[in-house]
Amino acid sequence: MEVQAPAHPGWRTALFNRRMLICVFTGFSSGLPLYILFTLVPAWLRSEHVDLTMIGLFALIQFPYNWKFLWSPLLDRYAFSGLGRRRGWMLASQLALLVILPFFGAFNPAFDRWSIAMLGLCVAFFSATQDIVLDAYRRELLLESELGLGNSIHVNAYRIAGLVPGSLSLVLADHMAWGSVFFITALFMLPGIAMTLLVSEPAIAGTRPRTLRDAVVEPFREFIDRAGWRPALFVLAFLVLYKLGDSMATALATPFYLDMGFSKSEIGLIAKNAGLWPSVAGGLLGGIWMLKLGINRALWLFGAVQLVSILGFALLTLFPQDRVMLALTIGFEALGVGLGTAAFVAYIARTTHPAYTATQFALFTSLATAPRVMANSITGWMVEQTGWFNFFLICTLLAVPGMLLLPRIAPWNGDRMKAEVAGS
């Protein structure tokens, strides 16, 4: 007798439920402090005539995001307050951000630059801590079939959060003092705090490591024992390589547009409209399509779109100062990023073990963001050596190795076979 895979819920049933609404709030709360650091703070410093070299050094505050796995075992092991292990850490990090974000406005960029840098590092630490626990909470909240859609909604809400410090706060800065701007912007942490107080602790979150040593060692041992050394290395390589080409292609996007003859106003207007919304649409559609495709096939199909979209930048070099080509290039690349990111984050969530969600999720996402740091350090030199057209061809080629690993780490029919085993 043929075993049939369990039926997936309809997209309307999957999309309009309480768990997806929670993912909207987790994404918004997670994205807000990061965009404050990387959008609002640099704009504030530049408006106060801080030199670009100093502003560029503020990129170093991304250190906590890249190394958050170092303290993630503490969040797996310990719980405090009556809210439970996940909600307790969520509330603590969110309240810390609510309190310290307005302090930016208390400093004078002309005299307090290092104090501002230390405050930024503090914000990045609590923001990264919030990311650790929100990722773990989301993994434990969602059903296996909802990982694709739930994580894509989270990522989209994360991006939309950037409109607050990237648009609203900048408009407010033209009409009021920066201290008031930072205070008002910090208040947008309140929806996330309200969510934390209203939701319940996932049942699985009650299972935690018995000792701190277990919290540090067991997540790595479990991952290696589950997969084996060689398959585990393939998975780790995939996490680094899948987004490498796209990350490098977009690392110098704004300087590239300027070199193509576009004005700052053109870039700002076109990039915001042609980039954000296709990315959001791609992420949402990707999550819905994953209900039917499964995560494995989505990695193949969405990864292919992501790869091809890099070639749009190379094509734009042949049509400098063409606004239509600029919009198409940005829009198609954003769509590819939205699709690829939706599948990629869902894969990371699926790869974690429920007993060690915080540590493993933090480790995997740290590995996934590592290419961005490398991209920022070598892409300028590469462009100077090769020119823009050849640079984007190289980025396209660098996207291929991650795709070549898919037969090993995400076989085309892997989701179907798992479903059949579960059904039997």
N, C-alpha and C positions, 0 to 999 in steps of 0.2 A: 504493500500500500504506500503510495507516495505521500511524503510528509510535506505539508504546506507551511510556509513561513507565516508567522503571526502577521496579521494585517496591521498596517500603519494607520494611525488615526488620520482623519481628514485634516486638511491644512487649516480650515476654520476652527475645528475643535482644538488643534494643537496651538494655534496662534492666540486665540482668545480664551486664555485661562489664567488663573492667578499666578502661576509660576512664571509665565512670560511677562506679566506686569511687574513682578519683582525684578526680573532681569533688566527692565527699563531703568529702574531706580538704582540697581547695582552699577550699571554702565555709566549713568549720569554722575553718580557720586564718585566713581573711580576716575573718570576723565577730567572732572572739574579742576582738581589741584594740579594735575600735570599741565593742562593748558594754561593755567595761571602762571606756572613757572616758565613755560616755553613760549608763551604768546604775550601775556600782559606785562610781566616783569621786564622783559627786554624792551617793550614799547615804552614803559615808564622810564627806564634808564636812558634810552635814547632821547626821549623828549626832554630829559634833564641834562642833555649834552654830555653824557658819559661816552667815552670813545669806544669804537667798535671792537678794539682788541680786548678791552676789559669785558665788554658784553659777551664776546666769544668765549671767554674763560668760564662764563656761567654754565656752559655746556657740561662742565665737570660735575655739576650737581646731580647728573643722572646716575652717579655711582650707586646710590641705594637701589635704583631700579634694576641694575645689572647684577647686583650681589645680594638681592633680597633672600635668596635661598639660605644664606648663612644664619639668619635668625628665624627662618620659617619653622624649624623644629620646635622652637619655644611655643609657637602658636598651635602646633599639633599636640604638644604635651600638656600645656597648662591651661586652666580655665579660671576665671575670676568673676565675681559678681553673680547675681542670680539669673543672669540672662543665658548662661550656657557658654560653651567653649567658643563657638563661632560668633554669636551675637555679642558676647562680652568684648571680644577684641574689635569687632566692627564698631561698636559704640565708642570704645576708648580712642581708636584712631580717628574717628570722625569728629568727636568732641575736641580732640587735640588740634585738628586742622581748623575747626571753627574758631578756636581761641587764638591760634598763632598767625593765621593768614592776615588779619587786619594790622598786625605789627609792621608790615612792610611800609604802611603809610606813616609810621612814626619816625622813619629814618630819612635822612637827607642824602641822596645819591652823590652829592658833591664831596661829602666828608665821611660817609658811613658805608663805603662800598664793601669792605670786608665783613662788616656786621650784616649787611644785606645778603652777602654770599653765605654766611653761616646760617642765617635764617632760612635761606633757600634750601640749604642742605637739610635743615631740620624738617622743613615742609616735605621735601622729597622722601625723607625717612618715614614719616607718618603716612605719606601717600602710598609708598611702596608697601608698608605694613597693611594698609587698608586693602591694597590689591591682593596681597597674599590671602587674607581671610575672605574677601569677596569671591575670589576664584574658587577657594575651597567650599564656601557655602553654596555657590552656584552648582558646582559639580555634585554635591551631595543632595541638592534640591531637585535637580532635573532627572526625569526618567531617561533611560538609555536612548530611547527613540527621539527624545527632545533635545539632545546635546547639540545637534547642528543648529536648530532654530533658536534655542535659548541663547547660545553663545553668539550667534549673529545679531540677535536683538541687543545683547549686552554691548557688543562692539559698536553697533550703530548709535546707541544712546551715549556711548563713550565719545564718539565723534561729535554728536550734536551738542554735548556739553561744552565743546570748544567754542560754540557761538556766544556763550556768555562772556568769557574773558576776551575772546577775539573780536567781538562786535559790540555787544551791549556795553561792556565796561569801557571800551575805547570811546564810544559816543558819550558816556557819562563824564569821561575825563575832560571833554571839551566844555563842560558846564559846571564842574565842581572840583574840589581839591582831591588830590590822589588819595589822601587818607580816607575820605568818604567813599571813594571808588572801591578801595580794597575792602572796606567794611561791608559795603553792599554786596560785593562779589562773594565774600565769605559766607554771607547768609544763604547762598544757594547750596550750602552743605546741609541745610535743614531738611529738605526732602529725604535725603539719604538717612539722616538720623531718625526721622519719623518712620521710615521703612523699617529700620532696625528694631525700633520699639514695638512695631505692630506685627511683624512676622514671627513665626515660631521657629524653634531650633530644629534642624533636620534630625530625624531619629538616628541616622547613622553617625551623626556628629558626637554621640555619646561614647563611641568606641575610640579610645585614645591610647597611645603608647604608655606602658606602665612606668617607664623611667625616661629621663632625658637622654640617656645613652641609646635606648631603643628608638627614641624620636629622631636621633641623628643618624644612627647606623642602619636601622631596619628599612627606611625608605629606599636606600640605595641597594641593600641586599635583596629586598623583595623584587625590585625592578630587574636586577640581574638574574636572580633565580627564576623569575617568571619567564623571562625571554631567553636567557642564556647569554654568554659573553658576546658572541659574534652578532646575533640579532640585536642585542642591546646597543652595540656600537653602530649598527646600521640605523637604528632609530635615532640615536643622538646625532649622527651625521645628517640625517634627513631634517631634523629640527634646525640645524645650522644652515643647510643648503637650500631648502625649499623657497625661502623668501630672499635669498642672497642677491640674485640678479635684479629683482624689483627694488630692493633696498638701495643698491648702489646706483641704479638708474635715477632714482628720485632724490638722492642725497644732495645734488647740486641743481635741483630743478629751477629755483628762482634765478641763480646766475645764468643758467642756460637760456631761460626766456629773455633775460636782458641782453645776452649776446646775440639773440636772434632778432633784436631790434624792437622789442615790445617795451612800452613804457610801464612804469610802476603801477599806474592807474589801470592800464589794460590788464596787467597780470593780476592785480587784486580783484578787479571786477569779474574777469572771466574765470579765474581759478576758483573763486569762492562759489560761483554758481555752477560752473561746468564740472567742478571737482567734488564738492561735498555731496550733492544730491545723487549723482550716479553711484558714488561710493556707498551711500546709505541704501539706495535701491538695490545695488549688487549684493550687499550683505543680507538684506531682507529676503530677496528672491533666492539667494543661495541657501539660506536657512530653510525656506519652504521647499525648494527643490530637493534638499537633502532628506526630507521626509520620504521621498519616493526613491531617490538615487541611492541613499546610504552615504556614509562618510567616505568610504574607500573610493567609490566611483566619482564622488564630488572632487576629491583630491586630484584625480586624473583630469577631469573635464575643466574644472575651474583653474587648475594649474596651467593647462594649455592656454586658456584665455589670458591668464596673467602673463605668461611668457610672450605671447603674440603682442600684447599691449605695449611691451617695451619697445617693439619695433616702431611704434607710433612716434617716439621721440626722434629716432633716426630719420623717419620720413619728414618730420617737421624741419629738419635742417635743410631740406630741399625746397621748403616754402617759407623762408623767413618773412616776418611781418605780415603773415596771412592770419587774420584773427579767427577765421572759420577753422583753419587747420589747428590753431592753438586750442580752440574749444574742443574740437574732436579728439585731439591728442590727450588733453587733460581728462575729458569725460570718459574715453575708452580705457585709459590707464586706471582711473578711479574705479570704474566698473570691474576691471580685472582684479584690482586690489580688494574690493569689497567681496567678490566671489571667493578669491583665494584665501583671504583672511578668515572668512566664515568657516570654510572647510578645515583650515589649519588649526584654528583655535578649538574646534570641535574634536579634532584628532588628538590634540594635547589633552583635553579634558578626558577623553576616552582612555588614554594611555595611563592615567593616574590610577592608583589603587585607593579604594575608599578609606582604608585605615590610615593612609599617609598623604591625604590629598594636598594639604597645604605645602608640605616640603617638596613633593614631586612636582606639583603644578608650578611652584616658584622656580625650581631648578629648570624645568623644561622651557618656561617662558623666558628665563634669563638667557638660556642658550639661543633661543629664537631671536632675541634682540641683540645678541653679540655682533651680527653682521653690520648693524647700524653704526656701531662704534668704529669698526674697521673701515666702513665706507666713508665716514667723515674724515678719516685720516689719509686715505690713499686716492680717492676719486679725483681730487684736484690735480694731483701729479699725473694720473692716467690721462686726463683730458689734455693736459699740456703736452704730453708725449704723443698722443694719437689723434687729437681733434675730436669734436663732438660726435660726428657720424660713426667713426670707428669705435669710440667709447661705448656707444649704445649697442653696437653689434657685439662687443665683448660682454656687456651686461646680459644680452640675450643668451649668449653661449654659457654664461655662468648660471643661468637659470635651468640649464639642461641637466646637470648632475642630480639635482634634487628630484627631477621627474624620473630619471633613470633608476632611482631607488624605490620607486613606487611598487614594482612587482614584488619586492621583498618585504616591504613594511605595510603595504596596503593593497593586496591583490584585488584585481578588478571584481571578482566574485566573492571576495572575503566576507562582506556583510551578509550576503545571501546564505553562505555556508554557516555562518554563526547563527543566523535566524533559524535555519533548518535544525541545527543541533539543539537550540533552545526549544523549538517546537516539539522535537522528539523526546 
